[in-house]
Amino acid sequence: MIKKYVVSFNVDVELEIDESKFDNDFMEEFKQGFHEFNTIEEHITYLAELNLRGICDNRDFIEGYGETEEMGINFKRIDFIDEEIEEITE
């Protein structure tokens, strides 16, 4: 018998950014080449998702942003807060 499960973790990511780097010129250039983000909050959410998925951290070049240090981007992952395991029944 094969059983399927979904495992969910609640993880917090603390993200510091230098908002001065996200000026109008940057926002327009980013929209043209990547995503149509209109707010800094959309960038924060996207960057946190990339970090949670293991795509980037504090030592990386992030496509569309550049070097994290130069852009004033700093991630701090906080340990797992909670977990949930759910059996999928078909």
C-alpha positions in Angstrom: 0.0 0.0 0.0 1.3 3.5 -0.9 0.2 6.4 1.2 0.7 10.1 0.3 1.4 12.8 2.9 1.7 16.6 2.8 4.3 17.9 5.2 4.0 21.6 6.0 6.4 23.7 8.1 5.8 27.1 9.5 9.1 28.9 9.1 9.8 32.6 9.7 12.3 34.5 7.6 13.6 37.8 8.9 14.5 40.0 5.9 16.4 43.3 6.1 16.6 45.5 3.0 18.0 48.9 2.2 14.8 50.5 0.9 16.9 53.3 -0.7 18.1 50.7 -3.3 14.5 50.1 -4.4 14.1 53.5 -6.0 11.9 54.4 -8.9 14.6 53.5 -11.5 15.2 50.1 -10.0 11.5 49.4 -9.7 10.9 50.3 -13.4 13.9 48.3 -14.6 12.9 45.3 -12.6 9.3 45.4 -14.0 10.7 45.5 -17.6 12.9 42.5 -17.2 11.4 40.3 -14.5 8.1 40.8 -12.6 5.5 43.6 -12.5 6.0 44.3 -8.8 4.5 47.7 -7.8 5.5 47.8 -4.2 8.4 47.0 -2.0 6.3 44.5 -0.1 6.0 42.4 -3.3 9.8 42.4 -3.5 10.0 41.4 0.2 7.6 38.5 -0.3 9.4 37.3 -3.4 12.8 37.5 -1.8 11.6 35.6 1.3 10.1 32.9 -0.9 13.3 32.5 -2.8 15.2 32.2 0.5 12.7 29.6 1.9 13.0 27.5 -1.2 16.8 27.5 -0.8 17.4 29.5 -4.0 19.3 32.4 -2.4 20.9 33.5 0.8 23.2 36.3 2.0 26.1 35.3 -0.2 24.3 35.1 -3.5 23.8 37.0 -6.7 20.0 37.2 -7.2 18.9 37.7 -10.8 17.2 41.1 -11.1 18.7 42.3 -7.8 22.4 41.7 -8.0 24.7 40.9 -5.1 22.7 40.6 -1.8 25.3 42.7 0.1 25.3 45.5 -2.5 21.5 45.6 -2.5 21.4 45.7 1.3 19.5 42.4 1.4 20.0 40.3 4.5 18.2 37.1 5.3 17.9 35.5 8.8 16.0 32.3 8.9 14.3 31.5 12.2 14.0 27.8 13.1 10.9 25.8 12.4 8.1 27.0 14.5 5.6 24.3 13.9 5.0 21.4 11.5 1.9 19.6 10.2 1.6 16.3 8.5 -1.6 15.4 6.7 -2.4 12.1 5.0 -3.9 12.5 1.6 -6.8 10.1 1.0 -7.9 9.4 -2.5 
